């Protein structure tokens, strides 16, 4: 099992797919956290002007 993991971790295409999917997951999580706010939510400084 360790030899299989070591062989896969040394493969460049597996590393590229792993890094790409990891960063895509981070971007999707950030979009889901911050992407669904509308303009009416949150405090806006200049409401009464």
PQR file with spaces between the fields and no chain letter, atoms N, CA, C, O and H, PARSE charges and radii, in Angstrom:
ATOM       1  N    UNK     1       0.824   -1.193    0.000 -0.4000 1.5000
ATOM       2  CA   UNK     1       0.000    0.000    0.000 -0.0000 2.0000
ATOM       3  C    UNK     1       0.867    1.256    0.000  0.5500 1.7000
ATOM       4  O    UNK     1       0.572    2.218   -0.709 -0.5500 1.4000
ATOM       5  N    UNK     2       1.941    1.247    0.798 -0.4000 1.5000
ATOM       6  CA   UNK     2       2.833    2.401    0.831 -0.0000 2.0000
ATOM       7  C    UNK     2       3.574    2.576   -0.489  0.5500 1.7000
ATOM       8  O    UNK     2       3.818    3.702   -0.921 -0.5500 1.4000
ATOM       9  H    UNK     2       2.181    0.465    1.374  0.4000 1.0000
ATOM      10  N    UNK     3       3.930    1.474   -1.126 -0.4000 1.5000
ATOM      11  CA   UNK     3       4.624    1.573   -2.411 -0.0000 2.0000
ATOM      12  C    UNK     3       3.698    2.142   -3.479  0.5500 1.7000
ATOM      13  O    UNK     3       4.136    2.922   -4.326 -0.5500 1.4000
ATOM      14  H    UNK     3       3.732    0.559   -0.775  0.4000 1.0000
ATOM      15  N    UNK     4       2.438    1.766   -3.448 -0.4000 1.5000
ATOM      16  CA   UNK     4       1.472    2.297   -4.408 -0.0000 2.0000
ATOM      17  C    UNK     4       1.277    3.790   -4.198  0.5500 1.7000
ATOM      18  O    UNK     4       1.241    4.556   -5.161 -0.5500 1.4000
ATOM      19  H    UNK     4       2.083    1.133   -2.760  0.4000 1.0000
ATOM      20  N    UNK     5       1.152    4.202   -2.950 -0.4000 1.5000
ATOM      21  CA   UNK     5       0.993    5.629   -2.653 -0.0000 2.0000
ATOM      22  C    UNK     5       2.234    6.413   -3.057  0.5500 1.7000
ATOM      23  O    UNK     5       2.124    7.519   -3.586 -0.5500 1.4000
ATOM      24  H    UNK     5       1.182    3.579   -2.168  0.4000 1.0000
ATOM      25  N    UNK     6       3.412    5.851   -2.814 -0.4000 1.5000
ATOM      26  CA   UNK     6       4.656    6.527   -3.186 -0.0000 2.0000
ATOM      27  C    UNK     6       4.786    6.633   -4.699  0.5500 1.7000
ATOM      28  O    UNK     6       5.220    7.660   -5.220 -0.5500 1.4000
ATOM      29  H    UNK     6       3.501    4.952   -2.384  0.4000 1.0000
ATOM      30  N    UNK     7       4.409    5.574   -5.399 -0.4000 1.5000
ATOM      31  CA   UNK     7       4.486    5.598   -6.855 -0.0000 2.0000
ATOM      32  C    UNK     7       3.503    6.613   -7.434  0.5500 1.7000
ATOM      33  O    UNK     7       3.831    7.317   -8.389 -0.5500 1.4000
ATOM      34  H    UNK     7       4.055    4.740   -4.976  0.4000 1.0000
ATOM      35  N    UNK     8       2.304    6.693   -6.867 -0.4000 1.5000
ATOM      36  CA   UNK     8       1.325    7.666   -7.349 -0.0000 2.0000
ATOM      37  C    UNK     8       1.730    9.095   -7.018  0.5500 1.7000
ATOM      38  O    UNK     8       1.491   10.006   -7.811 -0.5500 1.4000
ATOM      39  H    UNK     8       2.037    6.121   -6.091  0.4000 1.0000
ATOM      40  N    UNK     9       2.341    9.301   -5.856 -0.4000 1.5000
ATOM      41  CA   UNK     9       2.726   10.659   -5.468 -0.0000 2.0000
ATOM      42  C    UNK     9       3.907   11.176   -6.280  0.5500 1.7000
ATOM      43  O    UNK     9       4.118   12.387   -6.350 -0.5500 1.4000
ATOM      44  H    UNK     9       2.536    8.561   -5.212  0.4000 1.0000
ATOM      45  N    UNK    10       4.671   10.295   -6.887 -0.4000 1.5000
ATOM      46  CA   UNK    10       5.793   10.719   -7.720 -0.0000 2.0000
ATOM      47  C    UNK    10       5.381   10.983   -9.165  0.5500 1.7000
ATOM      48  O    UNK    10       6.155   11.557   -9.931 -0.5500 1.4000
ATOM      49  H    UNK    10       4.500    9.312   -6.830  0.4000 1.0000
ATOM      50  N    UNK    11       4.183   10.574   -9.543 -0.4000 1.5000
ATOM      51  CA   UNK    11       3.704   10.773  -10.901 -0.0000 2.0000
ATOM      52  C    UNK    11       3.272   12.228  -11.083  0.5500 1.7000
ATOM      53  O    UNK    11       2.498   12.750  -10.280 -0.5500 1.4000
ATOM      54  H    UNK    11       3.555   10.107   -8.920  0.4000 1.0000
ATOM      55  N    UNK    12       3.771   12.885  -12.136 -0.4000 1.5000
ATOM      56  CA   UNK    12       3.497   14.312  -12.330 -0.0000 2.0000
ATOM      57  C    UNK    12       2.039   14.581  -12.665  0.5500 1.7000
ATOM      58  O    UNK    12       1.478   15.579  -12.211 -0.5500 1.4000
ATOM      59  H    UNK    12       4.400   12.461  -12.788  0.4000 1.0000
ATOM      60  N    UNK    13       1.421   13.719  -13.443 -0.4000 1.5000
ATOM      61  CA   UNK    13       0.024   13.958  -13.805 -0.0000 2.0000
ATOM      62  C    UNK    13      -0.898   13.771  -12.600  0.5500 1.7000
ATOM      63  O    UNK    13      -1.892   14.486  -12.469 -0.5500 1.4000
ATOM      64  H    UNK    13       1.877   12.909  -13.812  0.4000 1.0000
ATOM      65  N    UNK    14      -0.585   12.832  -11.728 -0.4000 1.5000
ATOM      66  CA   UNK    14      -1.390   12.637  -10.519 -0.0000 2.0000
ATOM      67  C    UNK    14      -1.225   13.829   -9.588  0.5500 1.7000
ATOM      68  O    UNK    14      -2.193   14.272   -8.971 -0.5500 1.4000
ATOM      69  H    UNK    14       0.222   12.251  -11.834  0.4000 1.0000
ATOM      70  N    UNK    15       0.001   14.355   -9.482 -0.4000 1.5000
ATOM      71  CA   UNK    15       0.229   15.554   -8.669 -0.0000 2.0000
ATOM      72  C    UNK    15      -0.550   16.738   -9.219  0.5500 1.7000
ATOM      73  O    UNK    15      -1.164   17.488   -8.460 -0.5500 1.4000
ATOM      74  H    UNK    15       0.788   13.995   -9.984  0.4000 1.0000
ATOM      75  N    UNK    16      -0.526   16.910  -10.548 -0.4000 1.5000
ATOM      76  CA   UNK    16      -1.225   18.036  -11.170 -0.0000 2.0000
ATOM      77  C    UNK    16      -2.728   17.943  -10.939  0.5500 1.7000
ATOM      78  O    UNK    16      -3.374   18.942  -10.622 -0.5500 1.4000
ATOM      79  H    UNK    16      -0.027   16.301  -11.164  0.4000 1.0000
ATOM      80  N    UNK    17      -3.281   16.753  -11.097 -0.4000 1.5000
ATOM      81  CA   UNK    17      -4.713   16.554  -10.866 -0.0000 2.0000
ATOM      82  C    UNK    17      -5.047   16.783   -9.397  0.5500 1.7000
ATOM      83  O    UNK    17      -6.085   17.366   -9.084 -0.5500 1.4000
ATOM      84  H    UNK    17      -2.756   15.941  -11.354  0.4000 1.0000
ATOM      85  N    UNK    18      -4.190   16.336   -8.503 -0.4000 1.5000
ATOM      86  CA   UNK    18      -4.418   16.531   -7.073 -0.0000 2.0000
ATOM      87  C    UNK    18      -4.396   17.988   -6.674  0.5500 1.7000
ATOM      88  O    UNK    18      -5.286   18.456   -5.965 -0.5500 1.4000
ATOM      89  H    UNK    18      -3.347   15.862   -8.757  0.4000 1.0000
ATOM      90  N    UNK    19      -3.368   18.720   -7.131 -0.4000 1.5000
ATOM      91  CA   UNK    19      -3.284   20.148   -6.806 -0.0000 2.0000
ATOM      92  C    UNK    19      -4.440   20.930   -7.429  0.5500 1.7000
ATOM      93  O    UNK    19      -5.012   21.811   -6.785 -0.5500 1.4000
ATOM      94  H    UNK    19      -2.644   18.339   -7.706  0.4000 1.0000
ATOM      95  N    UNK    20      -4.783   20.614   -8.666 -0.4000 1.5000
ATOM      96  CA   UNK    20      -5.862   21.321   -9.343 -0.0000 2.0000
ATOM      97  C    UNK    20      -7.191   21.092   -8.643  0.5500 1.7000
ATOM      98  O    UNK    20      -7.955   22.037   -8.444 -0.5500 1.4000
ATOM      99  H    UNK    20      -4.318   19.899   -9.189  0.4000 1.0000
ATOM     100  N    UNK    21      -7.476   19.864   -8.269 -0.4000 1.5000
ATOM     101  CA   UNK    21      -8.737   19.585   -7.584 -0.0000 2.0000
ATOM     102  C    UNK    21      -8.761   20.204   -6.190  0.5500 1.7000
ATOM     103  O    UNK    21      -9.819   20.638   -5.733 -0.5500 1.4000
ATOM     104  H    UNK    21      -6.855   19.096   -8.430  0.4000 1.0000
ATOM     105  N    UNK    22      -7.629   20.253   -5.509 -0.4000 1.5000
ATOM     106  CA   UNK    22      -7.564   20.865   -4.185 -0.0000 2.0000
ATOM     107  C    UNK    22      -7.866   22.360   -4.258  0.5500 1.7000
ATOM     108  O    UNK    22      -8.675   22.870   -3.483 -0.5500 1.4000
ATOM     109  H    UNK    22      -6.770   19.901   -5.880  0.4000 1.0000
ATOM     110  N    UNK    23      -7.216   23.063   -5.188 -0.4000 1.5000
ATOM     111  CA   UNK    23      -7.444   24.500   -5.303 -0.0000 2.0000
ATOM     112  C    UNK    23      -8.828   24.813   -5.866  0.5500 1.7000
ATOM     113  O    UNK    23      -9.415   25.836   -5.514 -0.5500 1.4000
ATOM     114  H    UNK    23      -6.559   22.649   -5.817  0.4000 1.0000
ATOM     115  N    UNK    24      -9.355   23.958   -6.727 -0.4000 1.5000
ATOM     116  CA   UNK    24     -10.720   24.139   -7.212 -0.0000 2.0000
ATOM     117  C    UNK    24     -11.716   23.974   -6.074  0.5500 1.7000
ATOM     118  O    UNK    24     -12.711   24.696   -6.011 -0.5500 1.4000
ATOM     119  H    UNK    24      -8.878   23.127   -7.014  0.4000 1.0000
ATOM     120  N    UNK    25     -11.458   23.037   -5.184 -0.4000 1.5000
ATOM     121  CA   UNK    25     -12.311   22.856   -4.012 -0.0000 2.0000
ATOM     122  C    UNK    25     -12.282   24.093   -3.125  0.5500 1.7000
ATOM     123  O    UNK    25     -13.322   24.518   -2.621 -0.5500 1.4000
ATOM     124  H    UNK    25     -10.649   22.451   -5.236  0.4000 1.0000
ATOM     125  N    UNK    26     -11.105   24.675   -2.928 -0.4000 1.5000
ATOM     126  CA   UNK    26     -10.999   25.894   -2.121 -0.0000 2.0000
ATOM     127  C    UNK    26     -11.776   27.029   -2.772  0.5500 1.7000
ATOM     128  O    UNK    26     -12.505   27.748   -2.088 -0.5500 1.4000
ATOM     129  H    UNK    26     -10.260   24.330   -3.337  0.4000 1.0000
ATOM     130  N    UNK    27     -11.631   27.201   -4.090 -0.4000 1.5000
ATOM     131  CA   UNK    27     -12.357   28.261   -4.781 -0.0000 2.0000
ATOM     132  C    UNK    27     -13.865   28.059   -4.707  0.5500 1.7000
ATOM     133  O    UNK    27     -14.609   29.023   -4.523 -0.5500 1.4000
ATOM     134  H    UNK    27     -11.039   26.616   -4.645  0.4000 1.0000
ATOM     135  N    UNK    28     -14.320   26.827   -4.847 -0.4000 1.5000
ATOM     136  CA   UNK    28     -15.754   26.560   -4.752 -0.0000 2.0000
ATOM     137  C    UNK    28     -16.279   26.817   -3.349  0.5500 1.7000
ATOM     138  O    UNK    28     -17.370   27.363   -3.187 -0.5500 1.4000
ATOM     139  H    UNK    28     -13.715   26.045   -4.997  0.4000 1.0000
ATOM     140  N    UNK    29     -15.518   26.432   -2.336 -0.4000 1.5000
ATOM     141  CA   UNK    29     -15.944   26.704   -0.962 -0.0000 2.0000
ATOM     142  C    UNK    29     -16.009   28.199   -0.685  0.5500 1.7000
ATOM     143  O    UNK    29     -16.941   28.665   -0.028 -0.5500 1.4000
ATOM     144  H    UNK    29     -14.631   25.988   -2.467  0.4000 1.0000
ATOM     145  N    UNK    30     -15.039   28.953   -1.172 -0.4000 1.5000
ATOM     146  CA   UNK    30     -15.077   30.404   -0.993 -0.0000 2.0000
ATOM     147  C    UNK    30     -16.255   31.020   -1.733  0.5500 1.7000
ATOM     148  O    UNK    30     -16.875   31.961   -1.237 -0.5500 1.4000
ATOM     149  H    UNK    30     -14.282   28.575   -1.705  0.4000 1.0000
ATOM     150  N    UNK    31     -16.569   30.502   -2.909 -0.4000 1.5000
ATOM     151  CA   UNK    31     -17.731   31.006   -3.636 -0.0000 2.0000
ATOM     152  C    UNK    31     -19.014   30.710   -2.877  0.5500 1.7000
ATOM     153  O    UNK    31     -19.886   31.574   -2.787 -0.5500 1.4000
ATOM     154  H    UNK    31     -16.065   29.737   -3.312  0.4000 1.0000
ATOM     155  N    UNK    32     -19.147   29.517   -2.333 -0.4000 1.5000
ATOM     156  CA   UNK    32     -20.356   29.184   -1.589 -0.0000 2.0000
ATOM     157  C    UNK    32     -20.464   29.971   -0.296  0.5500 1.7000
ATOM     158  O    UNK    32     -21.572   30.276    0.145 -0.5500 1.4000
ATOM     159  H    UNK    32     -18.438   28.815   -2.406  0.4000 1.0000
ATOM     160  N    UNK    33     -19.341   30.304    0.321 -0.4000 1.5000
ATOM     161  CA   UNK    33     -19.384   31.079    1.558 -0.0000 2.0000
ATOM     162  C    UNK    33     -19.723   32.534    1.273  0.5500 1.7000
ATOM     163  O    UNK    33     -20.584   33.110    1.939 -0.5500 1.4000
ATOM     164  H    UNK    33     -18.441   30.056   -0.038  0.4000 1.0000
ATOM     165  N    UNK    34     -19.058   33.136    0.293 -0.4000 1.5000
ATOM     166  CA   UNK    34     -19.179   34.574    0.067 -0.0000 2.0000
ATOM     167  C    UNK    34     -19.974   34.942   -1.177  0.5500 1.7000
ATOM     168  O    UNK    34     -20.244   36.125   -1.381 -0.5500 1.4000
ATOM     169  H    UNK    34     -18.359   32.669   -0.248  0.4000 1.0000
ATOM     170  N    UNK    35     -20.353   34.009   -2.000 -0.4000 1.5000
ATOM     171  CA   UNK    35     -20.945   34.334   -3.286 -0.0000 2.0000
ATOM     172  C    UNK    35     -22.434   34.546   -3.289  0.5500 1.7000
ATOM     173  O    UNK    35     -22.966   35.073   -4.267 -0.5500 1.4000
ATOM     174  H    UNK    35     -20.133   33.047   -1.834  0.4000 1.0000
ATOM     175  N    UNK    36     -23.127   34.165   -2.253 -0.4000 1.5000
ATOM     176  CA   UNK    36     -24.578   34.232   -2.276 -0.0000 2.0000
ATOM     177  C    UNK    36     -25.135   35.411   -1.500  0.5500 1.7000
ATOM     178  O    UNK    36     -26.306   35.392   -1.120 -0.5500 1.4000
ATOM     179  H    UNK    36     -22.695   33.737   -1.459  0.4000 1.0000
ATOM     180  N    UNK    37     -24.335   36.431   -1.254 -0.4000 1.5000
ATOM     181  CA   UNK    37     -24.830   37.621   -0.582 -0.0000 2.0000
ATOM     182  C    UNK    37     -25.400   38.570   -1.624  0.5500 1.7000
ATOM     183  O    UNK    37     -24.806   38.770   -2.684 -0.5500 1.4000
ATOM     184  H    UNK    37     -23.384   36.447   -1.563  0.4000 1.0000
ATOM     185  N    UNK    38     -26.553   39.153   -1.319 -0.4000 1.5000
ATOM     186  CA   UNK    38     -27.133   40.136   -2.224 -0.0000 2.0000
ATOM     187  C    UNK    38     -26.703   41.527   -1.801  0.5500 1.7000
ATOM     188  O    UNK    38     -26.022   41.691   -0.788 -0.5500 1.4000
ATOM     189  H    UNK    38     -27.035   38.990   -0.458  0.4000 1.0000
ATOM     190  N    UNK    39     -27.096   42.521   -2.568 -0.4000 1.5000
ATOM     191  CA   UNK    39     -26.691   43.894   -2.271 -0.0000 2.0000
ATOM     192  C    UNK    39     -27.400   44.424   -1.027  0.5500 1.7000
ATOM     193  O    UNK    39     -26.916   45.377   -0.416 -0.5500 1.4000
ATOM     194  H    UNK    39     -27.649   42.387   -3.390  0.4000 1.0000
ATOM     195  N    UNK    40     -28.519   43.843   -0.637 -0.4000 1.5000
ATOM     196  CA   UNK    40     -29.284   44.338    0.505 -0.0000 2.0000
ATOM     197  C    UNK    40     -28.806   43.780    1.837  0.5500 1.7000
ATOM     198  O    UNK    40     -29.231   44.259    2.888 -0.5500 1.4000
ATOM     199  H    UNK    40     -28.912   43.069   -1.133  0.4000 1.0000
ATOM     200  N    UNK    41     -27.954   42.804    1.820 -0.4000 1.5000
ATOM     201  CA   UNK    41     -27.496   42.226    3.079 -0.0000 2.0000
ATOM     202  C    UNK    41     -26.255   42.941    3.564  0.5500 1.7000
ATOM     203  O    UNK    41     -25.500   43.505    2.772 -0.5500 1.4000
ATOM     204  H    UNK    41     -27.608   42.415    0.967  0.4000 1.0000
ATOM     205  N    UNK    42     -26.053   42.917    4.832 -0.4000 1.5000
ATOM     206  CA   UNK    42     -24.875   43.539    5.416 -0.0000 2.0000
ATOM     207  C    UNK    42     -25.083   45.019    5.660  0.5500 1.7000
ATOM     208  O    UNK    42     -26.060   45.612    5.203 -0.5500 1.4000
ATOM     209  H    UNK    42     -26.666   42.459    5.476  0.4000 1.0000
ATOM     210  N    UNK    43     -24.152   45.598    6.383 -0.4000 1.5000
ATOM     211  CA   UNK    43     -24.265   47.019    6.689 -0.0000 2.0000
ATOM     212  C    UNK    43     -23.600   47.837    5.592  0.5500 1.7000
ATOM     213  O    UNK    43     -22.504   47.518    5.131 -0.5500 1.4000
ATOM     214  H    UNK    43     -23.358   45.115    6.754  0.4000 1.0000
ATOM     215  N    UNK    44     -24.277   48.882    5.192 -0.4000 1.5000
ATOM     216  CA   UNK    44     -23.769   49.789    4.177 -0.0000 2.0000
ATOM     217  C    UNK    44     -23.675   51.163    4.801  0.5500 1.7000
ATOM     218  O    UNK    44     -24.645   51.630    5.399 -0.5500 1.4000
ATOM     219  H    UNK    44     -25.167   49.142    5.567  0.4000 1.0000
ATOM     220  N    UNK    45     -22.548   51.818    4.683 -0.4000 1.5000
ATOM     221  CA   UNK    45     -22.281   53.043    5.435 -0.0000 2.0000
ATOM     222  C    UNK    45     -23.204   54.173    5.011  0.5500 1.7000
ATOM     223  O    UNK    45     -23.693   54.911    5.867 -0.5500 1.4000
ATOM     224  H    UNK    45     -21.760   51.438    4.198  0.4000 1.0000
ATOM     225  N    UNK    46     -23.456   54.327    3.734 -0.4000 1.5000
ATOM     226  CA   UNK    46     -24.169   55.497    3.217 -0.0000 2.0000
ATOM     227  C    UNK    46     -25.647   55.199    2.965  0.5500 1.7000
ATOM     228  O    UNK    46     -26.152   55.517    1.888 -0.5500 1.4000
ATOM     229  H    UNK    46     -23.059   53.727    3.039  0.4000 1.0000
ATOM     230  N    UNK    47     -26.346   54.604    3.912 -0.4000 1.5000
ATOM     231  CA   UNK    47     -27.754   54.282    3.725 -0.0000 2.0000
ATOM     232  C    UNK    47     -28.647   55.517    3.664  0.5500 1.7000
ATOM     233  O    UNK    47     -29.612   55.521    2.899 -0.5500 1.4000
ATOM     234  H    UNK    47     -25.935   54.346    4.787  0.4000 1.0000
ATOM     235  N    UNK    48     -28.366   56.560    4.434 -0.4000 1.5000
ATOM     236  CA   UNK    48     -29.282   57.686    4.551 -0.0000 2.0000
ATOM     237  C    UNK    48     -28.907   58.867    3.676  0.5500 1.7000
ATOM     238  O    UNK    48     -29.432   59.958    3.900 -0.5500 1.4000
ATOM     239  H    UNK    48     -27.582   56.556    5.055  0.4000 1.0000
ATOM     240  N    UNK    49     -28.060   58.723    2.724 -0.4000 1.5000
ATOM     241  CA   UNK    49     -27.679   59.850    1.869 -0.0000 2.0000
ATOM     242  C    UNK    49     -28.441   59.818    0.571  0.5500 1.7000
ATOM     243  O    UNK    49     -28.253   60.691   -0.277 -0.5500 1.4000
ATOM     244  H    UNK    49     -27.633   57.837    2.541  0.4000 1.0000
